[in-house]
Amino acid sequence: MPPKRYVAAGPNSRQSSPGYLRTVYDGLSAPENRSIVTAVGFFAIWLHIWQEM
């Protein structure tokens, strides 16, 4: 007779890892990355304005 299967917490209780976009968003919105994200944003705006001249 085969041994019985043991289910610890049910099939729906498994925590899935966050998706790629969620991980990127969390990384960009983290407080320690704020200065870098702001600098890149201002640089992109500056390039856009410079291109129109």
C-alpha positions as CSV (number, residue, x, y, z in Angstrom):
1,M,0.0,0.0,0.0
2,P,1.6,3.4,-1.0
3,P,2.1,6.0,1.7
4,K,-0.5,8.8,1.9
5,R,0.3,12.2,0.5
6,Y,0.8,14.9,3.1
7,V,-0.3,18.4,2.1
8,A,1.1,21.0,4.6
9,A,-1.0,24.0,3.8
10,G,-3.2,23.4,0.8
11,P,-2.6,24.2,-2.9
12,N,-3.8,27.8,-2.8
13,S,-1.7,29.0,0.2
14,R,1.5,28.9,-1.8
15,Q,3.0,32.4,-2.0
16,S,4.0,33.4,-5.5
17,S,7.0,35.6,-6.1
18,P,6.3,39.1,-7.3
19,G,6.4,39.6,-11.1
20,Y,9.2,41.3,-13.0
21,L,7.3,44.6,-13.4
22,R,6.4,44.8,-9.7
23,T,10.0,44.2,-8.7
24,V,11.2,46.9,-11.1
25,Y,8.6,49.3,-9.8
26,D,9.4,48.6,-6.2
27,G,13.1,49.2,-6.9
28,L,12.5,52.5,-8.7
29,S,10.1,53.7,-6.0
30,A,12.4,52.8,-3.1
31,P,13.5,55.8,-1.0
32,E,17.2,55.0,-1.4
33,N,16.9,55.2,-5.2
34,R,15.0,58.5,-5.3
35,S,18.0,60.7,-6.1
36,I,19.1,58.5,-9.0
37,V,15.6,58.2,-10.5
38,T,15.2,62.0,-10.2
39,A,18.6,62.7,-11.8
40,V,17.8,60.3,-14.7
41,G,14.4,62.0,-15.1
42,F,15.9,65.5,-15.3
43,F,18.5,64.3,-17.7
44,A,15.8,62.9,-20.0
45,I,13.9,66.2,-19.8
46,W,17.1,68.1,-20.6
47,L,17.8,65.9,-23.6
48,H,14.3,66.4,-24.9
49,I,14.5,70.2,-24.6
50,W,18.0,70.2,-26.1
51,Q,16.8,68.2,-29.1
52,E,14.2,70.9,-29.9
53,M,16.8,73.7,-30.2
